[in-house]
Amino acid sequence: MLGTIVILHGWRSDLPRWRPLISKLESTLHVVLPHLPEDKIRNTAVFADWLEQKTKNLPPFFLLGHSFGGQVAINFAARHPDRVKKLILIGSAGVRRRNLKALILLPFAKIFRFLPTLFKHFFYRLIGETDYIKASSVMKKTMQLILKEDQQENMKKINTPTLILWGKQDSYTPLRDGRLTHQLIKNSALIEFNAKHGLPFTHPAALAEKILWFIG
């Protein structure tokens, strides 16, 4: 075994979807895929604190984050460089730009809760925020926090060897965010795929090949 890899999934990810990728890694690595907690309101740093407690009994490990899990991984790697042997980011969140979705969702989230359910569902589908519709009240408040948080300063602090994997057709975290992440993390490499945001689920074999190459 080359060591332990901790995988941080994206926002409310369906963990069984990770099985094809995990099956290609677990003959070489001890794979840990914890479920990100939803029991209380957290910002990115508090999620990273949770990860520190979750992994306190592990030796230094490889850390992989997809989407929102990448945002947490960046925060963790910047604050705990001694814990992370190598960092892998897949379609990671963490670059926050002012956009129409954020301008509408964040200021009006409190107002919309008083509106009829049908109207709210129509509105959130209109701006492409179906995750917000499905979230519990706790996770709605968590989403409002994390959508405000930018990890670019933390990216600049990371010296850990980092592999950045990105889908060219990613509409959730666009490729320009991946290229900026690559620029800000000094010791990093970027590999682009003809894929969308669900890269871990649509290209598990290709991802596993790159991950094992990077780790080995």
N, C-alpha and C positions, 0 to 999 in steps of 0.2 A: 504494500500500500504506500502511495505517495504522501498520504496524510488525510486530513479532514477538510471537506469543502462544505461550507454553510451557505445555503441558498435562501435568499430573501425574495419571496414572491411579490407580484404586483398587487394592486389594490383589490382586495377580496377575491383573490385568485382561487380557482378550483384546483385543489392540490393534486387530484388524480391525473390532471392534464400533464403534470411534470414527469409521470412515470416513464414515458419513452426516453426522455433525456437522462433521467436518473439511471435507468437500466444500462445505459451505455457508459456511465461513469463509475458505477459502484464496483466493478471488478478491479478498478485501479485506485479508487478513493472511497473513504468512508463519507457517505453523503448524509447531511443533516438538513432537513427541510422543515423548520418550525412554522407554525401558523401564527402570523402576526396578530396580536391580540386586539380585540374589539370591545373590551369591557369598560374602558373609560376614555375620556378625551385626551389625546396625545398630540404633540407636535413632533417634528422630525427628530429633534434632539432627545425627546423622551422615549421615542421608539428605539433610538440608538442606545440609550441607557438600559432599556429592557433587554436588548441584545447582549449588552455587556454582562448582565446578570445571567442570562440564559447560557452563555458560553464560558462562564468564569472557570469551569472545571476542565475546559478543553485547552490543549496546548495551542500555540499560534496556528491559525488555520487559513485556508484559502476562502475568500468571501466573494460570492456571486450575488448580484442584485439585478432584478428585472423591473423596469418601470418604476413604480413607487418604491419597491424594494431597493432599487439602485440609489434613490434619493437617500434612504436610510443608510445604505452601505457607504456612500460618499461621506456622510456626516460621521459615521463610526470610524472609517479609515483615517479621516483627518484628525480625529480626537484620540484615537487609540492605535497609532502606527505600529506599536510593538506587538499587537494582537493579530495583525493581518500580514500573512506571508506574501500573498499576491491578491490583487483585486480584479474582478471581472464585472463589467457593466454591460447589460443588454438593454438597448432602448430605454436608457435610464431617464427618469424625471430628475429635476434639479435645476434646470435652466428656466427661469421664470421671466417671461416677457409680458408686457401689458397687451392683452388681447380682448376681443369682444366677449369671449366666454367669461373671463375673470372679471371684466368690468360689470357684467350683468349679474353673474352668479353671486359674487361676494357681497356687494352692497344690498342686494334685494332678497337675499335668502331669508331674512327674518320676516320681511313683508309677505313673501309668498306662502308662508306657513298658514296664514289666515285666509288664503284664497281656496276656492273649491278644488278638490283633488283632481278632477278631470282637467281643469285649467293648468294646474301645476305640472301634471304629467305632460300635457301638450307643450308647455313652455320649455321644460327641461329636455324633451326630445328634440325640440326645435334647435336648441343650441348644442345638441349632441352630448348632453350630460345625463345619460341614463344611469350611470353609477350613482349619481346623487339621488335619483328617484328610489333606487333599491336599498339605499343605506338606512340603517337605524338612525334614530335621533342623535345618538352618541357619535356615530361615524359621520353624519352630516356635519357636525361641529368640528370633528377632526379634519374632514376635507376642507372646510373653510380655513382652518389654520395652515394646512400643508400647501394649499394653493397660493398662499402668500409668501412662502419661504423659498429663497433662492440659495443654491449651494455653490455658487461660483467662487466665493472666497474660500470655502472649504476645499474645492478642487485645487486651488493654487497651493494649498498646504500639503497635498498628498505627494509623497516621494516613493511610495510603494509601487513596484512594477504593476502596471495596469493594462488589461486588454479590454478594448471597447468594441462591442459587436452591435451592428445597427442595420435595420432594414431600410433600404432606399425609399420604399413606399410607405414608411411609417407615418401615419397621419395624427397619432396621439403625441408622440415625441419626435418631431421631424428631424431629418438627417442633419440639418444645420445645427441642431442642438448637440448631436453626436460629434460633429466636427469641432464645435466650440469646446466641448468637454475634452476632446483630444488636445486642443491647443492649451488648455488651462492645466491639465494634469501632465506634469513635465515628463515623467518616465512612462509614457503610454504609447500604445499602438492601436490603430483603428482599422477594423475590417468591415467592409460594407457587403450586404447581401441583397439580392433581389427578393425582398420579402417585406411584410408589413410588421405591425407591432407585436404580433404573436409569434415572433421568431423562435422562441424555445419550443413551441408546440408544432410549428409547421416544418422546421428544419432541425430536428433533434440530432440526427447523425452528423450533419455538417458542423453544428455547434459543438458537439462532443469532441469531434476531431480537433477543432481549434483550441478548445479548452485544455484538452490533454497535451497538445503540443506546447501550449503556453506554460502549463504547470510543470511539465516534464523537463 
